[in-house]
């Protein structure tokens, strides 16, 4: 949930930055691309921070530590093995953040297209 909300929030911040940085009127499409890129970059930097923090202080922000599952099926064993690498958590975080950023960017595009940016 955090990555969904933060993706949309950083798109809003990206639109505000685009408005401040643009010396002249900026096209809504360019502003939406900038806002989406800004939100995605912040999400990637957060995942890098999680990796560095886990590496330095042995925390479990990326959910890399083994977590036993109640069912012993082969699928769950592979899932636990992948979870042990932190890959699934990182990819879910990035995907949820990017999808929410994309939705917010499209909404922002249509909103600002109706006004003079």
Secondary structure as GFF3:
##gff-version 3
##sequence-region A 1 117
A	DSSP	alpha_helix	2	21	.	.	.	ID=ss1
A	DSSP	alpha_helix	28	57	.	.	.	ID=ss2
A	DSSP	alpha_helix	74	83	.	.	.	ID=ss3
A	DSSP	alpha_helix	87	113	.	.	.	ID=ss4
###
